[in-house]
Amino acid sequence: MAIEHIPAHLIAGPLGSGKTTLLGNLLRQRPENERWAILINEFGQIGIDAALLQGDAAGVQLAEIPGGCLCCVNGVPFQVGLARLLRRTRPHRLFIEASGLGHPQELMRQLALAPWQGVLALQPLLMVLDAPRLLAGFSLGAAQQQSLAMAGLVVLNKAENLVPDDCTSLIRQMQPVPALCCSHGALTLAQLPLAPLPDACATAPSLPEGPLPAGEMWRSTSDWHCREQQLDNQRSIGWKMHPAEVFDLAALRAWFNSFPWQRAKAVMHTDQGWLALNGLHGEKTDWQPSDWRRDNRLELIAPDAGMPLRPQLEAALRAAVISSSIPDPRKSS
């Protein structure tokens, strides 16, 4: 099939609104005869959402562009990453999960221009918002607020504990933009906002070219790769660690509870097996089983003033390691 007029859905919303959970629910509804591609952007440099979605990724190709936002889609990392994903997958549908600190309106505008014009059939913007936080008076950032008017659908997520009158009030606040309340990102494929697909192009559009990214290498099991960045008074810090590093789960819990992070994501090899965490500070979250085995990944986002320095964080995290040896396959039973 030609790489043209691929229905492309941009999923946007603030940090912790439930975009990854919603995307996971959509992936489980993928028709068996369709190939899907997922492009994920995260504020941090590590990239964990693909690992969190790994268990749902059968028949789906995922790619990550970590670091910052996707508002500058004319940048080389975005162009090359998306082009390679489309060539590799030749998908029937594309989903782009934007960073919670991104600029959805600008991203939608640029995705409608060259070199993506004719390649993508851009669908209406899907905005995911945290319904309880809106009711509590949480203010959206300027970029998110500006994007609401152009949304094809606003998903008022985490509504499981709201009364019907609360949902009705929030839906009215979103007017004239369509909105619905849901729990745990439980959106159906039939509820996705859609636009008519254009006619086929006379000539197939061309995709940007570029080199492959460098792979991850460890000099030893204790060789941790740390990435930090700061943007708009927010700081992220994350690590990739060798998969043979095994962590004490109780010590990990204590480590996470030792300072006020805003957002935490992790996929870790623990004494209780491989587990994943997708947490928003102040909400009840717990570790869940994960099919990921490639490496340990952990990333935190917090206001810059509230985040301890890297040496302090890493020393306490290394203290949670209980094993870092690579098993000898000759001794396995």
Buried (B, 14 or more C-beta within 10 A) or exposed (E): EEBBBBBBBBBBBBBBBBBBBBBBBBBEEBEEEEBBBBBBBBBBBBBBBBBBBBBBBEEBBBBBBBBBBBBBBEEEBBBBBBBBBBEEBEBBBBBBBBBBBBBBBBBBBBBEEEBBEBBBBBBBBBBBBBBBBBBEEEEBBEBBEBBBEBBBBBBBBBBEEBEEEBBEEBBEBBEEBBBBBBEBBBBEEEBBBBEEEEEEEEEEBEBBEEEEEEEEEBEEBEEBBBBEBEBEEBBBBBBBBBBBBBBBBEBBBEBBEEBEBBBBBBBBBBBBEBBBBBBBBEEEEEBEEBEBEEBBBBBBBBEEEEBBEEEEBBEBBBEBBEBBEEEEEEEEE
